[in-house]
C-alpha cells in the first residue's frame, strides 16, 4: 500500500528551496522508499528499502547535486559566507534502523564549493569518507583555492582509547582565520606539515607551521602587525615559537614563547620584544618606544606584564587632553563590550627617556614619567607620576613658561590626573606667575605678579592687556575702557590668531603668528601706534627667532633671538624699534 509525504516550500536558513516528496510502498515485510526534490537550484534523490522485521535492517542511498549548505556553514562558522556553497555526491546508509548507533554511513563528494571571506575553495578530486560508531575515516580530501592547497586525511577512533591518526599538509590562506572571528582582518600564507596521533583526550601533535608575509589586525586595537614571517613547531601537546618576526608602527617586533594543551585547557606563555615601535594611541598622541612584554595565562584569563621605554612623544595641534580624560571617565562605568580584551589584565611599567621632549605648534615640554598601566586591555588605567622639568605653552597668543610641575595619577580605578604646575609670563611691565593645583577637570588657579597686583588686575592684564588703573587713565583721556576696547580687541585678536596661525602651522610646521590690533606697547614705546604682527619660528630646539612689525609704520620693527645654552641659562639678543641692539643673559632658578 503506497503512502506519500509531501513537504511544500522548504527553506534553509531563511532561503527558499522548494518542495520534496517521499513515497513509501510496502510489499509484505519490505518497505520501498523513493524521494525526489523539486528544488529551484538543486537536486536530491533518495532510494532504498527497510525490512520491517527484527531491528529493521535498512539500506538507503542518496544522490544530490548543487545542494546548498550555507546554513550548515553559518551554524558552525562565525565568518562571512560571501557566496553560495554547494555539494554534489552520493551517500549510503546501512544498518539496523531501530538501533541508530549501529548504522554506518559512507559517501563520496564529487563536487565541493565553498565561498568564505571572498575566497573560493573547491575539492580537487573526489572526497571519500565513512563513519560508524567505531570510527570516522577520511580517505582523501584535497582543497584548493586562492592561496590554499591543502590535503587532509586519516582516521579517528570513537571507541576504546579513541586513537587518532590524522595528517594535514599544504598551504592555507591566512585570511580564513576571519571565519572563526570576524573581528580580525588578516592576509598572508600559512604552510602546514603536521600529524596528529595519540588519543582524543590526549592528542600528540608533530610538525611545523610557517607563516609568510602575514598581516593581522584586530578591530579594537590601534596597531596592526604586518610582514609576519617565521615558523612554529608542534611537539606532542606543545606549540613552540621557533622564530617569528613582524613590523608594527614602523618598528620591528619579535616573538618567543609557547602554548600547550593540558587537561583540556590551553595555556600559553608568550613574550614580545619591540624596537622603535610607533603607537598612535589615544588618537592625537604619537609615541615611539621600545618594549619587552609578556602574556601569560589561558584564553579565559591572562596577564600582560613587562616594560615600555618611551623615546619620543608628540601630539597633534588639535588634541584636547582634558576632553580625552573626560571621555575616559564617562566610559569607565560602561559595561564591558569586548570579552576578548576584558580577559587580559594589565601590569605594564612605562618609563620615558630622561628629559623627554614633546613639541607641537602651541606647546613644548621637557620632562620624564614613571607610570604603571593597570586595569584590563579593554579599560586600561594609568597610575604613577609625570614630572615637567620645563616647557612653553602658547595660549591666546601669549607665551607661558612652565617653570616646574608634576602630574600625578593616583586613582586605581580610572585615569584621573592631578596637577601641580607653575607657569610664568611677562605682560607689559609685569612678571606674572600662575599656579595650577588639583584634578585636571577642576583645578584651582592662583596668581602672583611682580610688581604686585590684585588678582582681578592680573586676570584683566592676561585677558585684555590692561589693568584697571590703566583703563581708568585711558577713560579720563577720552579713550575706551578696557571692558570695551580690551574685550573687543581680545575677541578680534583671538579670531585673527586662530585663523592665520592654523594655516601657517600647516605650511611651515612650528611657526606662530600673533596679530595684536592694539599695536606695540613696550618699555621704550608706551603708546599704541597701530596694529602689530609678530612671527615666531623655532629654528632648533634651543634657538628661537621672533620678528615683530607695526603695520602702520614699517620702520617700527623688533627682532629678538633667544639661544638656550642650558635648561636654566639663555642669551637674548634684541633689536628694538629704535634700532638699538642689546643683549641679556637670563638665569632661571627653580623654586620648589
PyMOL commands that set and color helices and strands:
alter all, ss='L'
color gray80, all
select helices_A, chain A and resi 70-76+100-102+174-179+321-331+339-342+455-464+468-476+482-508
alter helices_A, ss='H'
color red, helices_A
select strands_A, chain A and resi 3-12+15-27+30-39+43-51+57-68+86-96+104-116+119-123+127-131+135-145+148-157+164-173+184-198+203-218+225-236+238-248+251-262+265-279+285-298+301-315+344-352+356-359+363-375+380-395+398-409+417-427+430-439+444-450+512-516+532-540+543-550+557-564+569-575+581-587
alter strands_A, ss='S'
color yellow, strands_A
deselect
rebuild
show_as cartoon
